[in-house]
Amino acid sequence: QVQLVESGGGVVQTGGSLRLSCAASGGTFSWYDMGWSRQAPGKEREFVASMSWRSGSAVYADSVKGRFTISRDNVKNTLYLQMNSLKPEDTAVYYCAAENRYWGQGTQVTVSS
């Protein structure tokens, strides 16, 4: 059973930065496609970024392209999301996922204006 635990969320001012982490256990992390999604109050969950285990290539939502960077450390079994130039509309609960099948409990990110 794969377990994912997110951390690193918090409150930050507009223009600030945060780095989210997602620690994975219970599976072969290096073989999983990993990704981040987010859900703002009253809205559906939306894709943020993903990274292929095979190629290491990353895909981003247009809304975060150029500001967010997804990365992974297969030795530490950890996925990261570096978020820069944060905007109030980035406020949401951020979830990491493995293979779009296993999900963490989420971490809250709040960007104040």
C-alpha positions as CSV (number, residue, x, y, z in Angstrom):
1,Q,0.0,0.0,0.0
2,V,1.5,3.3,-1.1
3,Q,1.3,6.1,1.5
4,L,1.9,9.8,0.6
5,V,2.4,12.5,3.1
6,E,2.5,16.2,2.0
7,S,4.2,19.0,4.0
8,G,5.4,22.5,3.5
9,G,2.2,24.4,3.1
10,G,1.5,27.6,5.0
11,V,0.6,31.3,4.6
12,V,2.6,33.5,2.4
13,Q,2.2,36.9,0.9
14,T,1.7,37.6,-2.8
15,G,5.0,37.2,-4.6
16,G,6.4,34.8,-2.0
17,S,7.6,31.3,-2.3
18,L,6.9,27.9,-0.8
19,R,8.3,24.4,-1.3
20,L,6.0,21.5,-0.9
21,S,7.2,18.0,-0.2
22,C,5.6,14.7,-0.6
23,A,7.1,11.7,1.2
24,A,6.3,8.3,-0.3
25,S,6.4,4.9,1.3
26,G,5.1,1.4,0.7
27,G,6.0,1.2,-2.9
28,T,8.7,1.6,-5.5
29,F,8.7,5.3,-5.8
30,S,11.1,5.5,-8.7
31,W,8.7,3.6,-10.9
32,Y,5.7,5.9,-10.3
33,D,4.5,8.8,-12.3
34,M,4.0,11.5,-9.7
35,G,2.0,14.7,-9.7
36,W,0.5,17.5,-7.8
37,S,-3.1,18.7,-7.9
38,R,-4.9,21.4,-6.0
39,Q,-8.4,22.2,-4.8
40,A,-9.6,25.6,-3.9
41,P,-12.7,26.2,-1.8
42,G,-15.9,25.6,-3.9
43,K,-13.9,24.4,-6.9
44,E,-13.1,21.1,-8.4
45,R,-9.6,19.6,-8.0
46,E,-7.3,20.6,-10.8
47,F,-4.1,19.4,-12.2
48,V,-1.0,21.4,-11.3
49,A,2.1,19.4,-12.5
50,S,3.4,15.9,-13.1
51,M,6.6,14.1,-13.7
52,S,7.2,10.9,-15.6
53,W,9.2,8.2,-13.8
54,R,10.6,6.9,-17.1
55,S,11.8,10.1,-18.8
56,G,11.8,12.6,-16.0
57,S,9.9,15.0,-18.1
58,A,7.5,17.4,-16.5
59,V,4.1,18.8,-17.5
60,Y,2.6,21.9,-16.0
61,A,-0.8,23.6,-16.0
62,D,-0.8,26.8,-17.9
63,S,-1.7,28.7,-14.8
64,V,1.6,27.7,-13.0
65,K,4.0,27.4,-15.9
66,G,7.1,29.4,-15.4
67,R,6.4,29.9,-11.6
68,F,6.2,26.3,-10.3
69,T,8.8,23.5,-10.6
70,I,8.2,19.9,-9.9
71,S,11.1,17.6,-9.0
72,R,11.7,14.3,-7.3
73,D,14.4,12.6,-5.3
74,N,14.3,8.8,-5.9
75,V,16.8,8.2,-3.2
76,K,14.7,10.0,-0.6
77,N,11.4,8.8,-2.1
78,T,10.2,12.4,-2.1
79,L,8.4,14.6,-4.6
80,Y,8.7,18.4,-4.5
81,L,6.9,21.4,-5.8
82,Q,8.8,24.7,-5.7
83,M,6.3,27.5,-6.0
84,N,7.5,31.0,-6.7
85,S,5.7,34.3,-7.5
86,L,2.7,33.1,-5.7
87,K,-0.7,34.7,-6.3
88,P,-3.9,34.7,-4.2
89,E,-5.5,32.4,-6.8
90,D,-2.9,29.8,-5.9
91,T,-4.6,29.4,-2.5
92,A,-5.8,25.8,-2.3
93,V,-5.2,22.5,-0.7
94,Y,-2.4,20.8,-2.6
95,Y,-2.3,17.0,-3.0
96,C,0.4,14.8,-4.4
97,A,-0.5,11.6,-6.2
98,A,1.2,8.5,-7.4
99,E,0.0,7.1,-10.7
100,N,-3.1,9.1,-10.2
101,R,-4.2,6.3,-8.0
102,Y,-2.7,7.0,-4.6
103,W,-3.3,10.3,-2.9
104,G,-2.0,12.1,0.1
105,Q,-4.1,14.0,2.7
106,G,-3.2,17.4,1.3
107,T,-1.4,20.5,2.6
108,Q,-3.0,24.0,2.8
109,V,-1.4,26.9,0.9
110,T,-2.8,30.3,1.5
111,V,-1.5,33.3,-0.4
112,S,-2.5,36.7,1.1
113,S,-2.9,39.8,-1.0
